[in-house]
Amino acid sequence: VDLEPSVIDEIKHSDYSKLFHPDMLVAGKEDASNNFARGHYTVGKELVEPVMDQIAKLAENCDGLQGFTIFHSVGGGTGSGLSSLLLERLAVEYGKKSKLDFCVYPSPKIA
């Protein structure tokens, strides 16, 4: 999932495309400009329903859904804003299921 469509397009046309089912790659129309509020309240809010629909499709195919593993960054609007919105929605929709969250923090030496 990414709000920036070029990132998903790059994955679809790279060697990594074999790692992902094409229907599960969800892209927005514009990025959140490294802004939590845009990722959570405006641009990300438009994408949360399609993402939750894909998650529901995957969950329906599970015989015994145990929980979710989430990897996201906290340095940009998609990673922080949209991810926190998705975690909130997962808590509402799948309250008793485990949610294992791995956060990637930006490095001041690299960024």
N, C-alpha and C positions, 0 to 999 in steps of 0.2 A: 504494500500500500504506500502510495506517495501522492502528495498533492501536485507535484511537478510531473507533467506527462512525459517529458524527455527522459527522465530517469527510468521509468518503466519501459519506454520504447528502447532504450539502450540495453536493458536486460533482455527484452524479447528478441533482439537481434545479435546477441552475443553467445558465447559458449555456455553461459549460465542459464540460457533459456531451457535447457534440458532438465534443470533442477526444479522448475516450477510448471504447474499446469497453467496454460495461458488464460483460462477463465478465472483463475485465482489472483491474477495480477490486476489490481484496481488502481487506476490513476485519475487524478483530478484534472481540472482545466487550467488552473493557475496555482502557483506555489504560495506559501504563507509568508514569504519574505522574512524568514527567521523571526517570526513574531508569534508568541504563544497565543495571543488573543485572536489573531486571524486563523490560526490552526484549530482553535477550540470553538470560537463563537461564530465565525463568518464562513470562510472558505471550507474549513473542515466540517462544519455542520452540514454542508451540502453533500459531502461524501460519506458521512457516517451510515446512512441507510443502505446504500449499495454494499458497503463493507459488511454490515451486520447481516444482510441477505446472504452474502457468500459464506459467512461464518455459520449461519443457520443451515445452509445446504450441506456443509461439511458435517455439522453436528447431527443432522438427521441421518446421515449415512453411518454413524457410529453405533455399534451395538451397546457399548458401555462407556459413554463419555466420562472421562475422569476430570478433565480440566483443560486449561489453556496455557501455552507457553508463549510469552510475548517478548520480543526483542525490539527495542526502540532507542533512539538517541534522545537526549534531553537538551540538545543545543540549538534546535531550530523549531519552526512553527509546526511542521508535520510531526516531528519526533516528540515534542513536548505537548503541544496543544491538541492535535488530533489524537495522539496516543492516550492522553488523559481522558479525552472524551470517549474513546473506545473502551477504555478500562471501566469508566462509569457505566456505560451501556452494558458491558459484559456482566458487571455486578448486578444490574437490574434484571437482565434477561436470564442469567445463569447464576443466581445468587449463591447456591451451595457448592458450585463447582470450584475447584482450585484454580488460582491464577498465579502462575510463576512468572515474574516480571524481571527481565534483565535490562538494565539501563546502561547505555553507553554514554559516557561523559566526554565532552570535547577536551582536547589537550591544548593548553596555551602554548606549548612548544611547537605543535604541529599546525594548529589552525591559524 
